[in-house]
């Protein structure tokens, strides 16, 4: 259960950092659009030279999906 919360927190933090970085580096509206349309954030971030933030976003999403899947399979918390 801790892994699930930690992965979600990391995903939210990396998403906000990536959206702010896009808003600062590129046109301001890219950061705003990426904030409300999450799949665009790592795509635009990678092409906007925010490679580390994009990779962190993708890895935290994969970790979160893995934790949700493990919790669903194992019946965590019941």
N, CA, C and O atoms as a Tripos MOL2 file, in Angstrom:
@<TRIPOS>MOLECULE
protein
  312   311    78     0     0
PROTEIN
NO_CHARGES

@<TRIPOS>ATOM
      1 N           0.8180   -1.1920    0.0000 N.3       1 UNK1
      2 CA          0.0000    0.0000    0.0000 C.3       1 UNK1
      3 C           0.8670    1.2640    0.0000 C.2       1 UNK1
      4 O           0.4940    2.2820   -0.5820 O.2       1 UNK1
      5 N           2.0320    1.1850    0.6610 N.am      2 UNK2
      6 CA          2.9330    2.3360    0.6750 C.3       2 UNK2
      7 C           3.4770    2.6150   -0.7200 C.2       2 UNK2
      8 O           3.6130    3.7730   -1.1160 O.2       2 UNK2
      9 N           3.7880    1.5570   -1.4650 N.am      3 UNK3
     10 CA          4.3010    1.7170   -2.8250 C.3       3 UNK3
     11 C           3.2910    2.3880   -3.7340 C.2       3 UNK3
     12 O           3.6590    3.1820   -4.5990 O.2       3 UNK3
     13 N           2.0360    2.0770   -3.5430 N.am      4 UNK4
     14 CA          0.9700    2.6840   -4.3330 C.3       4 UNK4
     15 C           0.8790    4.1830   -4.0660 C.2       4 UNK4
     16 O           0.7840    4.9800   -4.9990 O.2       4 UNK4
     17 N           0.9080    4.5590   -2.8050 N.am      5 UNK5
     18 CA          0.8450    5.9790   -2.4490 C.3       5 UNK5
     19 C           2.1010    6.7230   -2.8950 C.2       5 UNK5
     20 O           2.0220    7.8470   -3.3900 O.2       5 UNK5
     21 N           3.2560    6.0890   -2.7170 N.am      6 UNK6
     22 CA          4.5110    6.7220   -3.1170 C.3       6 UNK6
     23 C           4.5870    6.9050   -4.6270 C.2       6 UNK6
     24 O           5.0370    7.9470   -5.1030 O.2       6 UNK6
     25 N           4.1550    5.9140   -5.3770 N.am      7 UNK7
     26 CA          4.2090    6.0270   -6.8350 C.3       7 UNK7
     27 C           3.2350    7.0870   -7.3430 C.2       7 UNK7
     28 O           3.5400    7.8060   -8.2950 O.2       7 UNK7
     29 N           2.0680    7.1860   -6.7130 N.am      8 UNK8
     30 CA          1.1130    8.2200   -7.1160 C.3       8 UNK8
     31 C           1.6350    9.6160   -6.7870 C.2       8 UNK8
     32 O           1.4900   10.5440   -7.5830 O.2       8 UNK8
     33 N           2.2380    9.7590   -5.6200 N.am      9 UNK9
     34 CA          2.8260   11.0500   -5.2500 C.3       9 UNK9
     35 C           3.9560   11.4550   -6.1860 C.2       9 UNK9
     36 O           4.0700   12.6190   -6.5680 O.2       9 UNK9
     37 N           4.7900   10.4890   -6.5510 N.am     10 UNK10
     38 CA          5.8850   10.7630   -7.4820 C.3      10 UNK10
     39 C           5.3400   11.1260   -8.8580 C.2      10 UNK10
     40 O           5.8750   12.0110   -9.5260 O.2      10 UNK10
     41 N           4.2930   10.4570   -9.2780 N.am     11 UNK11
     42 CA          3.6810   10.7750  -10.5690 C.3      11 UNK11
     43 C           3.1020   12.1840  -10.5700 C.2      11 UNK11
     44 O           3.2790   12.9260  -11.5370 O.2      11 UNK11
     45 N           2.4210   12.5550   -9.5110 N.am     12 UNK12
     46 CA          1.8670   13.9180   -9.4350 C.3      12 UNK12
     47 C           2.9670   14.9760   -9.3990 C.2      12 UNK12
     48 O           2.8860   15.9940  -10.0870 O.2      12 UNK12
     49 N           3.9970   14.7230   -8.5870 N.am     13 UNK13
     50 CA          5.0880   15.6960   -8.4830 C.3      13 UNK13
     51 C           5.8380   15.8460   -9.8020 C.2      13 UNK13
     52 O           6.1690   16.9610  -10.2050 O.2      13 UNK13
     53 N           6.1060   14.7380  -10.4700 N.am     14 UNK14
     54 CA          6.8190   14.8220  -11.7470 C.3      14 UNK14
     55 C           5.9440   15.4640  -12.8210 C.2      14 UNK14
     56 O           6.4580   16.1520  -13.7030 O.2      14 UNK14
     57 N           4.6340   15.2480  -12.7590 N.am     15 UNK15
     58 CA          3.7330   15.8700  -13.7290 C.3      15 UNK15
     59 C           3.6980   17.3910  -13.5480 C.2      15 UNK15
     60 O           3.7350   18.1400  -14.5250 O.2      15 UNK15
     61 N           3.6280   17.8290  -12.3180 N.am     16 UNK16
     62 CA          3.6260   19.2790  -12.0610 C.3      16 UNK16
     63 C           4.9570   19.8890  -12.4680 C.2      16 UNK16
     64 O           4.9830   20.9540  -13.0850 O.2      16 UNK16
     65 N           6.0750   19.2260  -12.1310 N.am     17 UNK17
     66 CA          7.3950   19.7460  -12.5070 C.3      17 UNK17
     67 C           7.5600   19.8000  -14.0150 C.2      17 UNK17
     68 O           8.1370   20.7510  -14.5420 O.2      17 UNK17
     69 N           7.0670   18.8010  -14.7070 N.am     18 UNK18
     70 CA          7.1630   18.7810  -16.1650 C.3      18 UNK18
     71 C           6.2820   19.8520  -16.7920 C.2      18 UNK18
     72 O           6.6940   20.5000  -17.7540 O.2      18 UNK18
     73 N           5.0910   20.0460  -16.2720 N.am     19 UNK19
     74 CA          4.1960   21.0780  -16.8010 C.3      19 UNK19
     75 C           4.7570   22.4750  -16.5710 C.2      19 UNK19
     76 O           4.6680   23.3340  -17.4480 O.2      19 UNK19
     77 N           5.3290   22.7030  -15.4040 N.am     20 UNK20
     78 CA          5.9390   24.0060  -15.1310 C.3      20 UNK20
     79 C           7.1530   24.2230  -16.0330 C.2      20 UNK20
     80 O           7.3470   25.3180  -16.5610 O.2      20 UNK20
     81 N           7.9650   23.1870  -16.2080 N.am     21 UNK21
     82 CA          9.1150   23.2960  -17.0940 C.3      21 UNK21
     83 C           8.7130   23.5970  -18.5250 C.2      21 UNK21
     84 O           9.3710   24.3870  -19.2010 O.2      21 UNK21
     85 N           7.6510   22.9850  -18.9890 N.am     22 UNK22
     86 CA          7.1620   23.2770  -20.3390 C.3      22 UNK22
     87 C           6.6600   24.7120  -20.4430 C.2      22 UNK22
     88 O           6.8700   25.3790  -21.4560 O.2      22 UNK22
     89 N           6.0000   25.1780  -19.3980 N.am     23 UNK23
     90 CA          5.5090   26.5510  -19.4080 C.3      23 UNK23
     91 C           6.6240   27.5770  -19.4060 C.2      23 UNK23
     92 O           6.4850   28.6570  -19.9790 O.2      23 UNK23
     93 N           7.7330   27.2400  -18.7610 N.am     24 UNK24
     94 CA          8.8650   28.1710  -18.6880 C.3      24 UNK24
     95 C           9.6810   28.1460  -19.9790 C.2      24 UNK24
     96 O          10.0720   29.1990  -20.4830 O.2      24 UNK24
     97 N           9.9400   26.9620  -20.5140 N.am     25 UNK25
     98 CA         10.8140   26.8430  -21.6780 C.3      25 UNK25
     99 C          10.1380   27.1950  -22.9930 C.2      25 UNK25
    100 O          10.7160   27.8970  -23.8230 O.2      25 UNK25
    101 N           8.9370   26.7180  -23.1810 N.am     26 UNK26
    102 CA          8.2780   26.9230  -24.4630 C.3      26 UNK26
    103 C           7.2030   27.9740  -24.3580 C.2      26 UNK26
    104 O           7.2030   28.7970  -23.4420 O.2      26 UNK26
    105 N           6.2950   27.9410  -25.2940 N.am     27 UNK27
    106 CA          5.1310   28.8230  -25.1500 C.3      27 UNK27
    107 C           4.3780   28.4660  -23.8720 C.2      27 UNK27
    108 O           4.2640   27.2890  -23.5280 O.2      27 UNK27
    109 N           3.8710   29.4560  -23.1810 N.am     28 UNK28
    110 CA          3.2520   29.2320  -21.8670 C.3      28 UNK28
    111 C           2.0540   28.2990  -21.9530 C.2      28 UNK28
    112 O           1.7610   27.5730  -21.0030 O.2      28 UNK28
    113 N           1.3610   28.3120  -23.0820 N.am     29 UNK29
    114 CA          0.1550   27.4830  -23.1810 C.3      29 UNK29
    115 C           0.4750   25.9940  -23.2480 C.2      29 UNK29
    116 O          -0.3940   25.1780  -22.9420 O.2      29 UNK29
    117 N           1.6890   25.6110  -23.6360 N.am     30 UNK30
    118 CA          2.0410   24.1870  -23.6530 C.3      30 UNK30
    119 C           2.0460   23.6080  -22.2380 C.2      30 UNK30
    120 O           1.6020   22.4800  -22.0210 O.2      30 UNK30
    121 N           2.5420   24.3700  -21.2960 N.am     31 UNK31
    122 CA          2.5320   23.9110  -19.9150 C.3      31 UNK31
    123 C           1.1220   23.7520  -19.3830 C.2      31 UNK31
    124 O           0.8300   22.8060  -18.6520 O.2      31 UNK31
    125 N           0.2600   24.6660  -19.7440 N.am     32 UNK32
    126 CA         -1.1360   24.6110  -19.2910 C.3      32 UNK32
    127 C          -1.8760   23.4380  -19.9330 C.2      32 UNK32
    128 O          -2.6100   22.7200  -19.2540 O.2      32 UNK32
    129 N          -1.6890   23.2450  -21.2220 N.am     33 UNK33
    130 CA         -2.3440   22.1250  -21.9080 C.3      33 UNK33
    131 C          -1.8130   20.7980  -21.3800 C.2      33 UNK33
    132 O          -2.5840   19.8680  -21.1440 O.2      33 UNK33
    133 N          -0.4970   20.7100  -21.1940 N.am     34 UNK34
    134 CA          0.1060   19.4670  -20.6950 C.3      34 UNK34
    135 C          -0.3640   19.1540  -19.2780 C.2      34 UNK34
    136 O          -0.4270   17.9860  -18.8950 O.2      34 UNK34
    137 N          -0.6920   20.1740  -18.5000 N.am     35 UNK35
    138 CA         -1.1790   19.9390  -17.1500 C.3      35 UNK35
    139 C          -2.5540   19.2690  -17.1650 C.2      35 UNK35
    140 O          -2.8380   18.4000  -16.3400 O.2      35 UNK35
    141 N          -3.3990   19.6770  -18.1020 N.am     36 UNK36
    142 CA         -4.7570   19.1380  -18.1530 C.3      36 UNK36
    143 C          -4.9040   17.9320  -19.0800 C.2      36 UNK36
    144 O          -5.8990   17.2130  -18.9990 O.2      36 UNK36
    145 N          -3.9370   17.7030  -19.9500 N.am     37 UNK37
    146 CA         -3.9310   16.5250  -20.8390 C.3      37 UNK37
    147 C          -2.6240   15.7810  -20.5600 C.2      37 UNK37
    148 O          -1.6410   15.9720  -21.2760 O.2      37 UNK37
    149 N          -2.6040   14.9390  -19.5300 N.am     38 UNK38
    150 CA         -1.3640   14.3330  -19.0520 C.3      38 UNK38
    151 C          -0.5190   13.5770  -20.0800 C.2      38 UNK38
    152 O           0.7060   13.6500  -19.9880 O.2      38 UNK38
    153 N          -1.0820   12.8610  -21.0470 N.am     39 UNK39
    154 CA         -0.2030   12.1570  -21.9890 C.3      39 UNK39
    155 C           0.6800   13.0800  -22.8420 C.2      39 UNK39
    156 O           1.7000   12.6410  -23.3740 O.2      39 UNK39
    157 N           0.2970   14.3390  -22.9730 N.am     40 UNK40
    158 CA          1.1110   15.2670  -23.7500 C.3      40 UNK40
    159 C           2.3550   15.7280  -22.9960 C.2      40 UNK40
    160 O           3.3230   16.1580  -23.6230 O.2      40 UNK40
    161 N           2.3530   15.6510  -21.6870 N.am     41 UNK41
    162 CA          3.4590   16.1690  -20.8880 C.3      41 UNK41
    163 C           4.7960   15.4900  -21.2010 C.2      41 UNK41
    164 O           5.7550   16.1980  -21.5100 O.2      41 UNK41
    165 N           4.9140   14.1680  -21.1400 N.am     42 UNK42
    166 CA          6.2180   13.5790  -21.4560 C.3      42 UNK42
    167 C           6.5880   13.7020  -22.9300 C.2      42 UNK42
    168 O           7.7680   13.7940  -23.2680 O.2      42 UNK42
    169 N           5.5960   13.7040  -23.8020 N.am     43 UNK43
    170 CA          5.8620   13.8320  -25.2350 C.3      43 UNK43
    171 C           6.4660   15.1930  -25.5450 C.2      43 UNK43
    172 O           7.5210   15.2780  -26.1740 O.2      43 UNK43
    173 N           5.8040   16.2520  -25.1080 N.am     44 UNK44
    174 CA          6.3250   17.5930  -25.3410 C.3      44 UNK44
    175 C           7.5870   17.8420  -24.5290 C.2      44 UNK44
    176 O           8.4880   18.5490  -24.9800 O.2      44 UNK44
    177 N           7.6580   17.2650  -23.3310 N.am     45 UNK45
    178 CA          8.8460   17.4450  -22.5040 C.3      45 UNK45
    179 C          10.0850   16.8420  -23.1220 C.2      45 UNK45
    180 O          11.1700   17.4180  -23.0390 O.2      45 UNK45
    181 N           9.9320   15.6870  -23.7420 N.am     46 UNK46
    182 CA         11.0950   15.0490  -24.3650 C.3      46 UNK46
    183 C          11.5970   15.8660  -25.5520 C.2      46 UNK46
    184 O          12.8040   16.0160  -25.7440 O.2      46 UNK46
    185 N          10.6750   16.3880  -26.3400 N.am     47 UNK47
    186 CA         11.0790   17.2180  -27.4720 C.3      47 UNK47
    187 C          11.4720   18.6270  -27.0410 C.2      47 UNK47
    188 O          12.0890   19.3570  -27.8160 O.2      47 UNK47
    189 N          11.1320   19.0130  -25.8430 N.am     48 UNK48
    190 CA         11.5040   20.3160  -25.3180 C.3      48 UNK48
    191 C          12.7630   20.2800  -24.4770 C.2      48 UNK48
    192 O          13.0260   21.2230  -23.7310 O.2      48 UNK48
    193 N          13.5450   19.2240  -24.5770 N.am     49 UNK49
    194 CA         14.8250   19.0540  -23.8770 C.3      49 UNK49
    195 C          14.6670   18.8640  -22.3760 C.2      49 UNK49
    196 O          15.5770   19.1870  -21.6120 O.2      49 UNK49
    197 N          13.5300   18.3480  -21.9470 N.am     50 UNK50
    198 CA         13.3040   18.0060  -20.5390 C.3      50 UNK50
    199 C          13.3310   16.4820  -20.4140 C.2      50 UNK50
    200 O          12.3700   15.8670  -19.9520 O.2      50 UNK50
    201 N          14.4430   15.8900  -20.8310 N.am     51 UNK51
    202 CA         14.5540   14.4350  -20.9040 C.3      51 UNK51
    203 C          14.4210   13.7650  -19.5380 C.2      51 UNK51
    204 O          13.7100   12.7690  -19.4100 O.2      51 UNK51
    205 N          15.0870   14.2890  -18.5280 N.am     52 UNK52
    206 CA         15.0700   13.6560  -17.2030 C.3      52 UNK52
    207 C          13.6670   13.7000  -16.5980 C.2      52 UNK52
    208 O          13.2070   12.7120  -16.0270 O.2      52 UNK52
    209 N          12.9960   14.8260  -16.7200 N.am     53 UNK53
    210 CA         11.6420   14.9300  -16.1720 C.3      53 UNK53
    211 C          10.6730   14.0200  -16.9190 C.2      53 UNK53
    212 O           9.7910   13.4110  -16.3140 O.2      53 UNK53
    213 N          10.8410   13.9320  -18.2250 N.am     54 UNK54
    214 CA          9.9720   13.0510  -19.0110 C.3      54 UNK54
    215 C          10.1960   11.5890  -18.6400 C.2      54 UNK54
    216 O           9.2440   10.8220  -18.4970 O.2      54 UNK54
    217 N          11.4550   11.2140  -18.4870 N.am     55 UNK55
    218 CA         11.7580    9.8370  -18.1060 C.3      55 UNK55
    219 C          11.2280    9.5250  -16.7150 C.2      55 UNK55
    220 O          10.7050    8.4350  -16.4850 O.2      55 UNK55
    221 N          11.3530   10.4650  -15.7840 N.am     56 UNK56
    222 CA         10.8140   10.2650  -14.4370 C.3      56 UNK56
    223 C           9.2990   10.1120  -14.4770 C.2      56 UNK56
    224 O           8.7450    9.2780  -13.7600 O.2      56 UNK56
    225 N           8.6270   10.8990  -15.2990 N.am     57 UNK57
    226 CA          7.1730   10.8090  -15.4380 C.3      57 UNK57
    227 C           6.7700    9.4400  -15.9540 C.2      57 UNK57
    228 O           5.8510    8.8190  -15.4210 O.2      57 UNK57
    229 N           7.4500    8.9660  -16.9870 N.am     58 UNK58
    230 CA          7.1250    7.6660  -17.5850 C.3      58 UNK58
    231 C           7.4000    6.5330  -16.5990 C.2      58 UNK58
    232 O           6.5810    5.6250  -16.4530 O.2      58 UNK58
    233 N           8.5430    6.5820  -15.9250 N.am     59 UNK59
    234 CA          8.8800    5.5280  -14.9640 C.3      59 UNK59
    235 C           7.9250    5.5110  -13.7760 C.2      59 UNK59
    236 O           7.5560    4.4410  -13.2920 O.2      59 UNK59
    237 N           7.5230    6.6880  -13.3040 N.am     60 UNK60
    238 CA          6.5810    6.7150  -12.1830 C.3      60 UNK60
    239 C           5.1950    6.2330  -12.6080 C.2      60 UNK60
    240 O           4.4780    5.6400  -11.8020 O.2      60 UNK60
    241 N           4.8060    6.4770  -13.8570 N.am     61 UNK61
    242 CA          3.5370    5.9460  -14.3460 C.3      61 UNK61
    243 C           3.5920    4.4230  -14.4250 C.2      61 UNK61
    244 O           2.6440    3.7450  -14.0270 O.2      61 UNK61
    245 N           4.6920    3.8870  -14.9340 N.am     62 UNK62
    246 CA          4.8460    2.4300  -15.0180 C.3      62 UNK62
    247 C           4.8260    1.8180  -13.6180 C.2      62 UNK62
    248 O           4.1950    0.7850  -13.3960 O.2      62 UNK62
    249 N           5.5240    2.4630  -12.6680 N.am     63 UNK63
    250 CA          5.5350    1.9580  -11.3010 C.3      63 UNK63
    251 C           4.1390    2.0130  -10.6760 C.2      63 UNK63
    252 O           3.7460    1.0960   -9.9550 O.2      63 UNK63
    253 N           3.4020    3.0690  -10.9460 N.am     64 UNK64
    254 CA          2.0520    3.1930  -10.3880 C.3      64 UNK64
    255 C           1.1190    2.1350  -10.9770 C.2      64 UNK64
    256 O           0.3340    1.5290  -10.2460 O.2      64 UNK64
    257 N           1.1930    1.9080  -12.2730 N.am     65 UNK65
    258 CA          0.3530    0.8870  -12.9030 C.3      65 UNK65
    259 C           0.7020   -0.4910  -12.3600 C.2      65 UNK65
    260 O          -0.1830   -1.3190  -12.1400 O.2      65 UNK65
    261 N           1.9940   -0.7400  -12.1430 N.am     66 UNK66
    262 CA          2.4110   -2.0320  -11.5790 C.3      66 UNK66
    263 C           1.8860   -2.2050  -10.1560 C.2      66 UNK66
    264 O           1.4590   -3.2980   -9.7840 O.2      66 UNK66
    265 N           1.9140   -1.1500   -9.3670 N.am     67 UNK67
    266 CA          1.4110   -1.2390   -7.9910 C.3      67 UNK67
    267 C          -0.1020   -1.4390   -7.9520 C.2      67 UNK67
    268 O          -0.6080   -2.2120   -7.1390 O.2      67 UNK67
    269 N          -0.8230   -0.7390   -8.8320 N.am     68 UNK68
    270 CA         -2.2760   -0.9070   -8.8970 C.3      68 UNK68
    271 C          -2.6170   -2.3130   -9.3300 C.2      68 UNK68
    272 O          -3.5430   -2.9170   -8.7900 O.2      68 UNK68
    273 N          -1.8830   -2.8520  -10.3010 N.am     69 UNK69
    274 CA         -2.1250   -4.2090  -10.7620 C.3      69 UNK69
    275 C          -1.8310   -5.2270   -9.6670 C.2      69 UNK69
    276 O          -2.5940   -6.1720   -9.4670 O.2      69 UNK69
    277 N          -0.7280   -5.0310   -8.9640 N.am     70 UNK70
    278 CA         -0.3860   -5.9470   -7.8700 C.3      70 UNK70
    279 C          -1.4200   -5.8950   -6.7490 C.2      70 UNK70
    280 O          -1.7510   -6.9240   -6.1590 O.2      70 UNK70
    281 N          -1.9270   -4.7040   -6.4560 N.am     71 UNK71
    282 CA         -2.9360   -4.5750   -5.4100 C.3      71 UNK71
    283 C          -4.2430   -5.2410   -5.8450 C.2      71 UNK71
    284 O          -4.9370   -5.8410   -5.0240 O.2      71 UNK71
    285 N          -4.5750   -5.1390   -7.1160 N.am     72 UNK72
    286 CA         -5.8130   -5.7520   -7.6040 C.3      72 UNK72
    287 C          -5.7020   -7.2600   -7.6270 C.2      72 UNK72
    288 O          -6.6630   -7.9580   -7.3050 O.2      72 UNK72
    289 N          -4.5500   -7.7700   -8.0020 N.am     73 UNK73
    290 CA         -4.3590   -9.2220   -8.0590 C.3      73 UNK73
    291 C          -4.2880   -9.8140   -6.6530 C.2      73 UNK73
    292 O          -4.8970  -10.8460   -6.3690 O.2      73 UNK73
    293 N          -3.5400   -9.1500   -5.7850 N.am     74 UNK74
    294 CA         -3.3410   -9.6910   -4.4440 C.3      74 UNK74
    295 C          -4.4620   -9.3910   -3.4740 C.2      74 UNK74
    296 O          -4.4870   -9.9570   -2.3810 O.2      74 UNK74
    297 N          -5.3680   -8.5430   -3.8260 N.am     75 UNK75
    298 CA         -6.4490   -8.2070   -2.9110 C.3      75 UNK75
    299 C          -5.9300   -7.4720   -1.6970 C.2      75 UNK75
    300 O          -6.3670   -7.7410   -0.5780 O.2      75 UNK75
    301 N          -5.0140   -6.5560   -1.8940 N.am     76 UNK76
    302 CA         -4.3900   -5.8190   -0.8070 C.3      76 UNK76
    303 C          -5.4340   -5.0420   -0.0190 C.2      76 UNK76
    304 O          -6.2800   -4.3590   -0.5950 O.2      76 UNK76
    305 N          -5.3690   -5.1520    1.2870 N.am     77 UNK77
    306 CA         -6.2560   -4.4090    2.1600 C.3      77 UNK77
    307 C          -7.5570   -5.1040    2.5080 C.2      77 UNK77
    308 O          -8.4100   -4.5130    3.1700 O.2      77 UNK77
    309 N          -7.7270   -6.3250    2.0850 N.am     78 UNK78
    310 CA         -8.9930   -7.0130    2.4150 C.3      78 UNK78
    311 C          -8.7450   -8.1190    3.4140 C.2      78 UNK78
    312 O          -9.6820   -8.8100    3.8150 O.2      78 UNK78
@<TRIPOS>BOND
     1     1     2 1
     2     2     3 1
     3     3     4 2
     4     3     5 am
     5     5     6 1
     6     6     7 1
     7     7     8 2
     8     7     9 am
     9     9    10 1
    10    10    11 1
    11    11    12 2
    12    11    13 am
    13    13    14 1
    14    14    15 1
    15    15    16 2
    16    15    17 am
    17    17    18 1
    18    18    19 1
    19    19    20 2
    20    19    21 am
    21    21    22 1
    22    22    23 1
    23    23    24 2
    24    23    25 am
    25    25    26 1
    26    26    27 1
    27    27    28 2
    28    27    29 am
    29    29    30 1
    30    30    31 1
    31    31    32 2
    32    31    33 am
    33    33    34 1
    34    34    35 1
    35    35    36 2
    36    35    37 am
    37    37    38 1
    38    38    39 1
    39    39    40 2
    40    39    41 am
    41    41    42 1
    42    42    43 1
    43    43    44 2
    44    43    45 am
    45    45    46 1
    46    46    47 1
    47    47    48 2
    48    47    49 am
    49    49    50 1
    50    50    51 1
    51    51    52 2
    52    51    53 am
    53    53    54 1
    54    54    55 1
    55    55    56 2
    56    55    57 am
    57    57    58 1
    58    58    59 1
    59    59    60 2
    60    59    61 am
    61    61    62 1
    62    62    63 1
    63    63    64 2
    64    63    65 am
    65    65    66 1
    66    66    67 1
    67    67    68 2
    68    67    69 am
    69    69    70 1
    70    70    71 1
    71    71    72 2
    72    71    73 am
    73    73    74 1
    74    74    75 1
    75    75    76 2
    76    75    77 am
    77    77    78 1
    78    78    79 1
    79    79    80 2
    80    79    81 am
    81    81    82 1
    82    82    83 1
    83    83    84 2
    84    83    85 am
    85    85    86 1
    86    86    87 1
    87    87    88 2
    88    87    89 am
    89    89    90 1
    90    90    91 1
    91    91    92 2
    92    91    93 am
    93    93    94 1
    94    94    95 1
    95    95    96 2
    96    95    97 am
    97    97    98 1
    98    98    99 1
    99    99   100 2
   100    99   101 am
   101   101   102 1
   102   102   103 1
   103   103   104 2
   104   103   105 am
   105   105   106 1
   106   106   107 1
   107   107   108 2
   108   107   109 am
   109   109   110 1
   110   110   111 1
   111   111   112 2
   112   111   113 am
   113   113   114 1
   114   114   115 1
   115   115   116 2
   116   115   117 am
   117   117   118 1
   118   118   119 1
   119   119   120 2
   120   119   121 am
   121   121   122 1
   122   122   123 1
   123   123   124 2
   124   123   125 am
   125   125   126 1
   126   126   127 1
   127   127   128 2
   128   127   129 am
   129   129   130 1
   130   130   131 1
   131   131   132 2
   132   131   133 am
   133   133   134 1
   134   134   135 1
   135   135   136 2
   136   135   137 am
   137   137   138 1
   138   138   139 1
   139   139   140 2
   140   139   141 am
   141   141   142 1
   142   142   143 1
   143   143   144 2
   144   143   145 am
   145   145   146 1
   146   146   147 1
   147   147   148 2
   148   147   149 am
   149   149   150 1
   150   150   151 1
   151   151   152 2
   152   151   153 am
   153   153   154 1
   154   154   155 1
   155   155   156 2
   156   155   157 am
   157   157   158 1
   158   158   159 1
   159   159   160 2
   160   159   161 am
   161   161   162 1
   162   162   163 1
   163   163   164 2
   164   163   165 am
   165   165   166 1
   166   166   167 1
   167   167   168 2
   168   167   169 am
   169   169   170 1
   170   170   171 1
   171   171   172 2
   172   171   173 am
   173   173   174 1
   174   174   175 1
   175   175   176 2
   176   175   177 am
   177   177   178 1
   178   178   179 1
   179   179   180 2
   180   179   181 am
   181   181   182 1
   182   182   183 1
   183   183   184 2
   184   183   185 am
   185   185   186 1
   186   186   187 1
   187   187   188 2
   188   187   189 am
   189   189   190 1
   190   190   191 1
   191   191   192 2
   192   191   193 am
   193   193   194 1
   194   194   195 1
   195   195   196 2
   196   195   197 am
   197   197   198 1
   198   198   199 1
   199   199   200 2
   200   199   201 am
   201   201   202 1
   202   202   203 1
   203   203   204 2
   204   203   205 am
   205   205   206 1
   206   206   207 1
   207   207   208 2
   208   207   209 am
   209   209   210 1
   210   210   211 1
   211   211   212 2
   212   211   213 am
   213   213   214 1
   214   214   215 1
   215   215   216 2
   216   215   217 am
   217   217   218 1
   218   218   219 1
   219   219   220 2
   220   219   221 am
   221   221   222 1
   222   222   223 1
   223   223   224 2
   224   223   225 am
   225   225   226 1
   226   226   227 1
   227   227   228 2
   228   227   229 am
   229   229   230 1
   230   230   231 1
   231   231   232 2
   232   231   233 am
   233   233   234 1
   234   234   235 1
   235   235   236 2
   236   235   237 am
   237   237   238 1
   238   238   239 1
   239   239   240 2
   240   239   241 am
   241   241   242 1
   242   242   243 1
   243   243   244 2
   244   243   245 am
   245   245   246 1
   246   246   247 1
   247   247   248 2
   248   247   249 am
   249   249   250 1
   250   250   251 1
   251   251   252 2
   252   251   253 am
   253   253   254 1
   254   254   255 1
   255   255   256 2
   256   255   257 am
   257   257   258 1
   258   258   259 1
   259   259   260 2
   260   259   261 am
   261   261   262 1
   262   262   263 1
   263   263   264 2
   264   263   265 am
   265   265   266 1
   266   266   267 1
   267   267   268 2
   268   267   269 am
   269   269   270 1
   270   270   271 1
   271   271   272 2
   272   271   273 am
   273   273   274 1
   274   274   275 1
   275   275   276 2
   276   275   277 am
   277   277   278 1
   278   278   279 1
   279   279   280 2
   280   279   281 am
   281   281   282 1
   282   282   283 1
   283   283   284 2
   284   283   285 am
   285   285   286 1
   286   286   287 1
   287   287   288 2
   288   287   289 am
   289   289   290 1
   290   290   291 1
   291   291   292 2
   292   291   293 am
   293   293   294 1
   294   294   295 1
   295   295   296 2
   296   295   297 am
   297   297   298 1
   298   298   299 1
   299   299   300 2
   300   299   301 am
   301   301   302 1
   302   302   303 1
   303   303   304 2
   304   303   305 am
   305   305   306 1
   306   306   307 1
   307   307   308 2
   308   307   309 am
   309   309   310 1
   310   310   311 1
   311   311   312 2
@<TRIPOS>SUBSTRUCTURE
     1 UNK1         2 RESIDUE 1 A UNK
     2 UNK2         6 RESIDUE 1 A UNK
     3 UNK3        10 RESIDUE 1 A UNK
     4 UNK4        14 RESIDUE 1 A UNK
     5 UNK5        18 RESIDUE 1 A UNK
     6 UNK6        22 RESIDUE 1 A UNK
     7 UNK7        26 RESIDUE 1 A UNK
     8 UNK8        30 RESIDUE 1 A UNK
     9 UNK9        34 RESIDUE 1 A UNK
    10 UNK10       38 RESIDUE 1 A UNK
    11 UNK11       42 RESIDUE 1 A UNK
    12 UNK12       46 RESIDUE 1 A UNK
    13 UNK13       50 RESIDUE 1 A UNK
    14 UNK14       54 RESIDUE 1 A UNK
    15 UNK15       58 RESIDUE 1 A UNK
    16 UNK16       62 RESIDUE 1 A UNK
    17 UNK17       66 RESIDUE 1 A UNK
    18 UNK18       70 RESIDUE 1 A UNK
    19 UNK19       74 RESIDUE 1 A UNK
    20 UNK20       78 RESIDUE 1 A UNK
    21 UNK21       82 RESIDUE 1 A UNK
    22 UNK22       86 RESIDUE 1 A UNK
    23 UNK23       90 RESIDUE 1 A UNK
    24 UNK24       94 RESIDUE 1 A UNK
    25 UNK25       98 RESIDUE 1 A UNK
    26 UNK26      102 RESIDUE 1 A UNK
    27 UNK27      106 RESIDUE 1 A UNK
    28 UNK28      110 RESIDUE 1 A UNK
    29 UNK29      114 RESIDUE 1 A UNK
    30 UNK30      118 RESIDUE 1 A UNK
    31 UNK31      122 RESIDUE 1 A UNK
    32 UNK32      126 RESIDUE 1 A UNK
    33 UNK33      130 RESIDUE 1 A UNK
    34 UNK34      134 RESIDUE 1 A UNK
    35 UNK35      138 RESIDUE 1 A UNK
    36 UNK36      142 RESIDUE 1 A UNK
    37 UNK37      146 RESIDUE 1 A UNK
    38 UNK38      150 RESIDUE 1 A UNK
    39 UNK39      154 RESIDUE 1 A UNK
    40 UNK40      158 RESIDUE 1 A UNK
    41 UNK41      162 RESIDUE 1 A UNK
    42 UNK42      166 RESIDUE 1 A UNK
    43 UNK43      170 RESIDUE 1 A UNK
    44 UNK44      174 RESIDUE 1 A UNK
    45 UNK45      178 RESIDUE 1 A UNK
    46 UNK46      182 RESIDUE 1 A UNK
    47 UNK47      186 RESIDUE 1 A UNK
    48 UNK48      190 RESIDUE 1 A UNK
    49 UNK49      194 RESIDUE 1 A UNK
    50 UNK50      198 RESIDUE 1 A UNK
    51 UNK51      202 RESIDUE 1 A UNK
    52 UNK52      206 RESIDUE 1 A UNK
    53 UNK53      210 RESIDUE 1 A UNK
    54 UNK54      214 RESIDUE 1 A UNK
    55 UNK55      218 RESIDUE 1 A UNK
    56 UNK56      222 RESIDUE 1 A UNK
    57 UNK57      226 RESIDUE 1 A UNK
    58 UNK58      230 RESIDUE 1 A UNK
    59 UNK59      234 RESIDUE 1 A UNK
    60 UNK60      238 RESIDUE 1 A UNK
    61 UNK61      242 RESIDUE 1 A UNK
    62 UNK62      246 RESIDUE 1 A UNK
    63 UNK63      250 RESIDUE 1 A UNK
    64 UNK64      254 RESIDUE 1 A UNK
    65 UNK65      258 RESIDUE 1 A UNK
    66 UNK66      262 RESIDUE 1 A UNK
    67 UNK67      266 RESIDUE 1 A UNK
    68 UNK68      270 RESIDUE 1 A UNK
    69 UNK69      274 RESIDUE 1 A UNK
    70 UNK70      278 RESIDUE 1 A UNK
    71 UNK71      282 RESIDUE 1 A UNK
    72 UNK72      286 RESIDUE 1 A UNK
    73 UNK73      290 RESIDUE 1 A UNK
    74 UNK74      294 RESIDUE 1 A UNK
    75 UNK75      298 RESIDUE 1 A UNK
    76 UNK76      302 RESIDUE 1 A UNK
    77 UNK77      306 RESIDUE 1 A UNK
    78 UNK78      310 RESIDUE 1 A UNK
